[in-house]
Amino acid sequence: MTAVGYARVSTADQETALQVAALRAAGCERLFEDRASGAVASRPGLAEALAYLREGDTLVVWKLDRLGRSLGHLIEVVHELDRRGVGFRSLTENIDTTTPGGRLVFHLFGALAQFERDLIGERTRAGLEAAAAGGRKGGRRAVVTPEKLRKARLHIASGLTVREAAARLKVGKTALYAALRRE
């Protein structure tokens, strides 16, 4: 069973020294580092750390925000570690998923993240329903307006192909075909 540390700073001019010292004091035998924004999906040091971990090991970070890009991403990573039999510790927040209390705290985080996603979905649906009740419709505006459709019909009646009519009206032929089919 090995404690494996992961440290990350956001910019190249920042130092990981504080994190590294805390991780070493926590007993980390192996350390991996990244110098990248937390929002960046590609973090080679994290990928290397995750590949290095074996069942029974524990991934240790100085602070939760050093690991996840968002709460959802953090929960996803920790659930994947749990699935592999790997523990997780955050030194600053004093969370340790190798203990029953630490697992409870982390499950609460997961429940809160799911609750937040559900609330966002409800608000989105309510907003769309309110917009529809007010006569507004979501989505992109139609490229082929009723006026352009009228002109297209005149062009086609005078012998132009749909492709030629679309070019004259500066709309895509696919959009024009779809508008003609709808009527």
N, C-alpha and C positions, 0 to 999 in steps of 0.2 A: 504494500500500500504506500503510494507515493503522493506527496503534496506537490502539485504542479502549479506554478504561478504564472499569471498573465498580467502584463502591465501595458497600458496604452496612454499616449499623449496625443493631442489633436494636431499639433504643428511640429515641424522639424526643429524649431528653435526652443521647444520645451524639453525638459529632462524627465526621465523616468526614475531618477535617483530616490526620491521619497517613496514611491511605490515599491521599487525594488528592495529598499531597506526594510519596509514593512513586511513584504512577502518573505524575505530571507528570515526575519525574526519570527514569522509564523511557521517556519520549518520547511519552506519550499526548497526542494532539492534541484529542481529544474525550472528555469524561467524562460518565458517567451515574451517578446515585445513587439509593439507596433507603433509607428508614428503616422497616424492617419485619423481623420475625423471619424467620430462614431457613426456618422451618417453614411460613410462609405461602406458598401457591401463587401468589397474585396479587402480583407485584412490578412495578409500572409502569416503573420505571427499567430493569430488566433487559429487559423486553419491548421498550422503546424502543431499548436498545442492540442487541439481537438483530436488530431490524428495520433498524437503521442500517447494520449490518455488510455489506460487499460482499466478493466473492471477492478473495482476496489480503490482506485486512485481518487483524488479529490482535486478539482480545479479551484484555485484560490485567486481572488481578485481583491484589490485594495478597496474598491468601491463598485457598487452595482453598475453605475453608468460607464465604467471602463469596459464592460463586457457587451451590453446590448445596445443596439441602435435605438430601440424603443422598448417600452414595457412588453409589448407583444413579442418582439424579437428575443428579449431576455428570457421570457418564459419559454419560448420555443427552444432556445439553446439548453436551458436547464432541464426541460422535459426530455430532450434528446440524451443529455448526460445521464439522467435517471434511468432511461430505458436501457442504456449501456452499462448500468451498474456503477456509474461514476458519481461521486458526491460533488457538492458545490459549496464554497464558503466565500462570503463577502466580509472582509475585516471591519470596515467602517460601520456597516449596518448590523454587524454581529448576526448574520444569517448563516446557518450551517445545515444543509439538507441531509447530513448524515445523522441528525438528531430528530426525534419526533417533533419538538418545538419548531425547529428550522423548517421541516417539511410543512408543518401547519402554516407558518408565516408565508411560505412560498405558494401554497395552495390558495391562500387568501389573496395574494397578488394576482394569481391566475383568475380567480373569481371576479376580482375587481376589473381586470382587463376585459374579461368577457362581458361584464355588466356595461362597461364603457362602450364596447362595440355594439351591444344591443341598443343602448340609448341613442347612439349616432344613427343606427338604422331606423329607429322609431322616428327621430326628428326628421330624417330625410323623407320618409314616407309621408309624414304629416305635412311637410313643406310642399311636396308634390301634389298631395290632395288639395291643399289650400290654393295652390296655383291653378289647378284644374277647375276648382269651384269658382275661381275668379276669372275663368275664361282663358287662362294662359296654358299653353301647351309646351312641354319640355322638348328637348332635342334641337337639332340644327334647323335653321330656316330653310325652306324649300328653295332650291336653286332655280327651278323652273316655276316661275310665278304664273298666275292665271294669264297675265298679259303676254308673257313669253310663249305660253302654250298656245294662245290664240294666234300669235304671229307664226309659230311653227306650223300650225295647221294650214295657214294661208300659203306658206312656202311649199309645204308638201303638196297641197292642192295644185300649185302652179308647176309642179313637176320636179321639185328638188327631192333628193333622198333625205332620210332622217339625219344621216351623218352631215350632209351639206347644210340642212336647216339648223342643226345644233351648232355647227361652226359659225354660221352667220349670227346666231343669237348669243354666241360665246358661252355656251353651256356644254357639258359633256353629253356625248351621244347616249351613254347608258342612262343618265338622268332623264334625258328627253324620252327615251323608250319607256322608262318606268312611268313617267307622267302621262304619256299617251295610253299606256295599258290601264292605268288607274281609272280612266274615264270610260 
